[in-house]
Amino acid sequence: MSIQSLTIRNAFPEDHQQIIDVIPEWLGDRALRASVSKLFLIHFSDTCFMAEKNGRLAGFLIGFLSQAQPDEAYIHFVGVDPDSRMKGTARMLYRDFYNVCRKNSRTIVRSSIALENKASIEFHFKMGFEMESGDREIDGIQVSENYLYEKDQLVLFKKELTPA
């Protein structure tokens, strides 16, 4: 698949079922489906994106502009079809999210990744994110424990956007 054959568009409430249907297959964990509430697509459709190839879902990004931190945005959840990985799909989704951030004067993008999701941690490093300090270090990785819920172990990332 070439990058040129992908179409990126905003995600809307009617896309929700399609997104949560692919999560177990793409990410191997049915419990993650609860992380992608339809509310994101209802209230943040301008910062949520779908990547499609030939009308078929190739990836998605769920993000939002922070209401509490006026210079920040947050990438909440990203999924890419295994057949579309390592082909620029996620980079294109992030690029479009960054563009919306810049248009809305957001200079910082944050994300948190589960410690066990090594591929996503590596991807964020490749995308220029910096790992933030955590409560402890595990295998050279800064981990924040109990960050979003009890007993979680998340790696916090931050990226400062350069002007367009």
N, C-alpha and C positions, 0 to 999 in steps of 0.2 A: 504494500500500500504506500503510495506516495503522499506526501503532505498536501500536495496540490489537489488531491482527490477528496480531501476532507472538507466538510462544511461545518462551520461553527455558528451556532445560533443561541439565543437566550432560551433558557428552560422555563417552562410554564407549569401550572398545576396539572394540566392534562398529561404531562410527561412523568408524573410521579410514579405511577404504577410500573411503567417501563424501566425506570431507574431502579426501583427496589427489587424488581424481578431479576435483574442481572447480578445483584450484589452477591448472592451465595455462589454463583458460578464463577464470577470474576475474582472474588475475594475470599471465597471458601468459608464464609462465616455468616450464617443466617441471622445471628444476633445483631450484626452491624446494620441491618435494615432499619432498626429503630432510630439510628443516628440521622437518618435522612427524612425528617418530617416534611410533610406536604406544606407546612407553614413557610418553610424556606422559599418554596416556589411560588407561594401566594404573595408573600411580602417582599421578597428579594429577587424577583425574576430578572431584574436588570443586572444582577451580579452573579447569576447562576447560568451555566452554559452547558450545551449539548454539542458533542462532536458526532457527526454522522457521515457515513460513507455509503453511497447508494441507498439512502433512506434507512439505513440500519445503524443503531446506536454503536458508536465506537468508543465513547468516553463521556464523562460529565464532570463538572466542577460545581460545587455548592459553596458560595462565598457571600460575604456581606460587608457593607461599610459599617464600621462601629458607630453606634449612637453615642456612646460614652466617651470615646477617644476620637475627637474630630479629625485627627491626622492619620488614623489607622483603619485598616481593613483586615478581614480574617478569612482565610480559606479553611472551611469547615470539613469538607469531604471531597475526595476525588476518586473516581474509578475509571479504569481504562480496560477495555476488552483485551484479554491476553494476546489475541492476534494483532492488536494495534499497538502493542508496547514496543518501545525502542524504535519508534518510527516518527516521533515528533508530536504525537497526539496530545500528550499532557503539556508539552511546551506550548502548543498552540492555545490550549485552554487557559493556561497561566498567562500567556501574552494578552489575550483578550480581557482577562480579569485585571491585569495591570493597567491596561488602557483605560478601563472604567475608573480605576482608582486614581489615575493621574487626572482624568477629566473632573474628578470630584475632590481634587487637592489632597489626596491621600498619599503620604510619602512612606508609610510603613505598612508592610504586610506581615501578618503573624499566622502561624499555624502550629498545631500540636499533633505529634505523631506517637502512637503507641510504641513502646520500646521494642516489642517483638516484630514490628513492621520494618525490618532492616532495609528492604528495597526502597520504601518511601523515605526513610531517613537519608539514604545515599542519594536519592533523587533530589531532595531538598538541598543537600550540599552542592550538587552539580548545578542547581538552579541559582546558586549564589546566596542561599539563606545562611545565616549564622545561628549556631546553636547557642541558646541562652543558658545561663547558670541554673542549676537545679539544686535539689536538696542533697543529692548524693551522686556519685559517679559509679557507673556499672560498665565494665569492659571499655573504659575510655569515653563513655557517653554520659553527658550530664542528664540526670533524670529528676523530674519533679513528681513527687509522690502525692497521692490524694489531691491532685490538682482540680479535676472536674468531679470526681466521685471517689468514694472510699476504695482504697487498694489499687488505684490506677497508677501506672508508671508511664508518664508522658515525657517526650522530648519536645521542648519548646523551641520554636524557630522564629526568626525575625529577618526580614529583608527590607533594606532601605531602597526605595525606588529612585532611579535617576530620572530627571525630567525627560520628556519625550523628545 
